[in-house]
Amino acid sequence: MEVQLPDDFRCPISLEVMTDPVILSSGHTFDRASIQRWLDAGNRTCPVTKLPLPPSPSLIPNYALRSLISSYVAHRPSAASSSDGHLDSLLLARFSFPSDAPTISAVLRLAQRGGAASRRLVADSGAISVLILHADATDRSDLQDLALRALLHISLDGDHARLGLLAEGALDPVVSALRGGPAAALAATLLTSLSVVDVNKATIGAHPASIPRLAALLSDGDGRQRREAATALYELCKFAENRRRAVRAGAVAPLIRFSGEGSERAVRVLGLLAKCREGKDEMRKRAGFVRALADVVRTGSPRGVEHALVVLNLVCSDSQEMALEAIEVGVLDLCSVLTSDMNQKIGKNAMELVLRLGIFSSPCTIANTVQ
């Protein structure tokens, strides 16, 4: 069903919705590009009235009509956006900084509900640079939130879109939004999406504030912020150098606390950090680390248990002190039960830990456990 537009919104020459309405001396309004072509062709009459025009006709911007058209485009029902591509193009052609909440909301709806073609339309229109400027507008949290949401949906269009966002300069404002406040969790979610591309993992990790701010959010944020920060760190730390960066940023301590509170994702991040020497060394320094992981093994979800066993295997692999502490808090007894778990990964990891801890346990204990 075609969207019904007021006739006054359309140029009398092109019959398209006007993007830059101007008033001719005859009193009629035209789109600037259309009337300029008419005049450049040597015509000196009004296209509507056919009355003569001055030798050098002036074109006066019709700001009132331009505002009405912009407001209509920004507030039109979302169902209409898919039925008239010209309106979408008009919206994006007018999109500039600074904008307002209705207009950014319209761009968000286009990126969110219009499918891959609409997301590419937004990306190809130059709207990304405008969204990035609003994502950095810390004095307008409402606009910042809308802009970050729009960028997140654009990033879902695939690796090309994720690479393009970083090339456009999205990283600085997104990292800035991690400082805290309403936009922090959303910024962490966007970083997770951008980090799916391997080269972006390196680029984001090399930013001097990205991982430190995620670590701070993990330590001081609310529940949602901590979850999103842990998820972003998990994706980033698949790149080896970022593991050392996360350790230096102080991520280990809040990850241990979060793991003890039942966060499966925090345990998985610890599993990545334990693959580097710095990570293992930092975990060994933290009082209560082994007990927190033992609690996960005792009461955690299957995936949480699986990854907690991986972490304990890595940390106890070359540390008698950690191994003895694990035995003391009952890890060996827990593993004796888990070796026969129906989950093969849990059973395998438990058996490896039993054999590892058995080196520091009495012969009869390890024999009974393996049996």
Secondary structure, DSSP 4 states (H G I P E B T S, - for coil): -PPP--GGGB-TTT-SBPSSEEE-TTS-EEEHHHHHHHHHTT--B-TTT--B--SS---EE-HHHHHHHHHHHHHS-HHHHTT-HHHHHHHHHH--SS--HHHHHHHHHHHHHSHHHHHHHHHHTTHHHHHHHHHT-TT-HHHHHHHHHHHHHHHTT-HHHHHHHHHHT-HHHHHHGGGSSTTHHHHHHHHHHHTTSHHHHHHHHHSTTHHHHHHHHHHHS-HHHHHHHHHHHHHHTTSHHHHHHHHHTT-HHHHHHHHHTT-HHHHHHHHHHTTSHHHHHHHHHSTTHHHHHHHHHHHS-HHHHHHHHHHHHHHHTT-HHHHHHHHHTTHHHHHHHHTT-SSHHHHHHHHHHHHHHHTTS-HHHHHHHH-
